[in-house]
């Protein structure tokens, strides 16, 4: 059954998307339509909204993906799909108030996307996840990736460790909780790279194969590698073309 499309993006939802990190220019250039159905009754009754980009045809958003979106009824979820998700392994919402923006001209082959309560995932535009990326935001955390991402196979991006690690004597939490991750424009993540905790990766940076960026700031136009990641080259630039 085809998706029934209705109103354009509302001012309220536009403001919310910009507030969580969606580039206003990208939003302005991406026509979106609210999906009226087929969706369960509770979806609308609880104030949730699903928007599709005009370039996303019905087969680009499988009904199975939406049918399995949530384990229980959620409220105030804003989900925007502006690129095909027919090759996405899973798209899960873990609680109320989640915001997910899958921007235009992007591909998420075999990827798993999870957004917890009051958390945010923004994949702005031209995000190419070549195979089996995992993107996980929870506990009010956020993952914001600016335009022009290239992620090799099995990249793992997560705000939290999903379990509590604490000091045995004081009980103080030691690992991240509700962390915020930001990837600047034109970032290349190598195969099996890990980005977790409070992180900022500067524009044009390259994260090497199996490197771990955890609670770090990666300067723009640097190449980093290792665990934990360290700068191994400054003043780099990269191209998706594989030329001499």
C-alpha positions in Angstrom: 0.0 0.0 0.0 1.5 3.4 -1.0 2.3 6.1 1.6 -0.3 8.9 1.6 1.4 12.2 1.7 -0.3 15.4 3.1 1.0 18.8 4.3 4.4 20.3 3.9 6.9 20.6 6.8 5.2 22.6 9.5 6.9 25.7 11.0 7.0 24.0 14.4 8.8 21.0 13.0 11.1 23.1 10.9 12.1 25.0 14.1 12.7 21.8 16.0 14.9 20.3 13.2 17.1 23.4 13.0 17.4 23.5 16.8 18.8 20.0 16.9 21.4 20.7 14.2 19.8 20.3 10.7 21.4 22.8 8.3 18.7 25.4 7.4 19.9 25.6 3.8 19.6 21.8 3.4 16.1 21.9 4.9 15.0 24.7 2.6 16.2 22.8 -0.4 14.6 19.5 0.6 10.8 19.4 -0.1 9.1 17.3 2.6 5.6 15.9 3.0 3.9 14.6 6.1 2.8 11.0 5.9 -0.9 10.6 6.7 -0.9 6.8 6.4 -1.0 3.9 6.6 0.2 4.3 10.2 -1.2 2.9 13.4 -3.8 5.1 15.1 -1.6 5.7 18.1 1.1 7.3 15.9 -1.1 10.4 15.2 -2.9 10.3 18.6 0.4 10.6 20.4 1.7 13.6 18.3 4.3 11.8 16.2 5.2 12.9 12.7 6.8 11.1 9.8 7.9 13.2 6.7 9.2 11.9 3.4 11.3 13.7 0.9 9.6 14.3 -2.5 12.4 12.2 -4.1 11.6 9.2 -1.9 9.3 6.9 -3.7 7.1 4.4 -2.0 9.5 1.5 -2.3 12.3 3.5 -0.8 10.6 3.3 2.7 9.5 -0.3 3.3 6.4 -0.6 5.5 8.2 -3.3 7.4 10.8 -0.8 8.6 8.0 1.5 10.1 6.0 -1.5 11.4 9.0 -2.4 13.6 10.0 1.2 14.4 9.1 1.0 18.1 8.8 -1.7 20.7 5.9 0.2 22.4 3.8 3.3 21.7 5.9 6.5 21.8 5.0 10.2 21.7 6.3 13.4 20.1 8.7 11.6 17.7 9.8 13.5 14.6 11.2 11.3 11.9 12.3 12.7 8.5 13.3 10.4 5.7 14.8 12.2 2.7 16.8 9.4 1.2 16.0 5.7 0.4 16.0 3.4 3.4 15.1 0.2 1.6 18.6 -1.2 2.4 18.5 -0.1 6.1 18.7 -3.1 8.4 16.8 -1.5 11.2 15.4 1.9 12.2 14.4 1.9 15.9 12.9 4.6 18.2 13.5 3.9 21.9 11.3 6.5 23.6 9.4 9.7 23.5 10.7 12.9 22.0 13.2 11.3 19.6 14.3 13.3 16.5 15.8 11.6 13.4 16.7 13.3 10.2 18.0 11.2 7.4 19.0 13.8 4.8 19.0 13.8 1.0 21.4 12.1 -1.4 22.5 9.6 1.3 22.8 5.8 1.5 22.7 3.6 4.6 23.4 0.1 3.2 22.8 -2.5 5.9 22.9 0.2 8.6 21.3 0.0 12.1 19.9 3.3 13.5 18.7 3.6 17.0 17.4 6.8 18.7 16.4 6.8 22.3 14.1 9.0 24.3 14.7 12.8 23.8 17.8 12.0 21.7 18.8 13.1 18.3 20.3 11.7 15.1 20.9 14.1 12.2 22.6 12.8 9.1 22.4 16.1 7.2 23.1 15.3 3.5 25.4 13.3 1.2 26.1 10.8 4.0 27.4 7.6 2.4 27.6 4.6 4.8 29.0 1.9 2.6 28.0 -1.1 4.7 26.6 -1.9 8.1 27.1 1.3 10.0 25.7 1.5 13.5 24.4 4.9 14.7 23.1 5.0 18.3 22.0 8.0 20.3 20.4 7.6 23.7 19.9 9.2 27.2 19.3 12.6 25.6 22.4 12.4 23.6 22.9 13.4 19.9 24.8 12.4 16.8 25.0 15.2 14.2 26.9 14.6 11.0 27.3 17.5 8.6 27.3 17.2 4.8 29.6 15.0 2.8 30.4 12.0 5.0 32.0 8.9 3.7 31.9 5.9 6.2 33.6 2.6 5.3 32.2 -0.7 6.4 31.2 -1.5 10.0 31.6 2.0 11.4 30.2 2.4 15.0 29.0 5.7 16.3 27.4 5.7 19.7 26.8 8.4 22.4 26.8 5.9 25.2 28.1 2.4 26.2 24.6 1.2 27.1 25.7 0.1 30.6 26.9 1.9 33.6 30.6 1.8 34.7 31.2 3.3 38.1 33.8 3.9 40.7 33.5 1.0 43.2 34.0 3.3 46.2 32.1 6.4 45.3 29.5 5.1 42.9 30.3 8.0 40.5 29.6 7.1 36.9 32.8 6.9 34.8 31.6 6.3 31.3 29.6 8.7 29.1 25.9 9.3 29.6 23.9 11.2 27.0 27.0 12.3 25.1 27.0 14.6 22.1 28.9 13.7 18.9 29.4 16.1 16.0 31.1 15.3 12.7 32.0 18.3 10.6 31.7 18.5 6.8 33.5 16.1 4.6 34.7 13.5 7.2 36.0 10.1 6.2 35.7 7.3 8.7 37.8 4.2 7.9 36.7 0.6 8.2 35.5 -0.4 11.7 36.2 3.1 13.1 34.6 3.8 16.5 33.4 7.2 17.6 31.8 7.3 21.1 31.3 9.6 24.0 31.5 13.4 23.8 33.3 13.8 20.5 33.9 16.5 17.9 35.6 15.6 14.6 36.6 18.6 12.5 35.8 19.3 8.9 37.9 17.3 6.4 39.3 14.9 9.0 40.2 11.3 8.3 39.8 8.6 11.0 41.8 5.5 10.2 40.8 1.9 10.1 39.9 0.5 13.5 40.7 3.8 15.2 38.8 4.8 18.3 37.8 8.4 18.9 36.4 8.5 22.5 35.7 11.7 24.3 38.1 13.6 22.0 38.3 16.5 19.7 39.8 15.8 16.3 41.2 18.9 14.6 40.0 19.8 11.1 42.0 18.4 8.2 44.0 15.9 10.2 44.4 12.2 9.9 44.1 10.2 13.1 44.7 6.6 13.9 45.1 4.2 16.8 43.2 3.4 20.1 42.8 6.0 21.5 43.1 8.0 18.3 46.1 10.4 17.9 47.0 12.8 15.1 49.3 11.1 12.6 49.2 13.8 9.9 48.1 17.4 9.7 47.1 19.5 6.7 45.3 16.7 4.8 42.5 16.7 2.3 40.8 13.8 0.7 38.6 12.9 -2.3 36.2 10.1 -3.0 38.1 9.6 -6.3 40.7 6.8 -6.3 43.3 8.4 -8.6 47.1 8.5 -8.6 
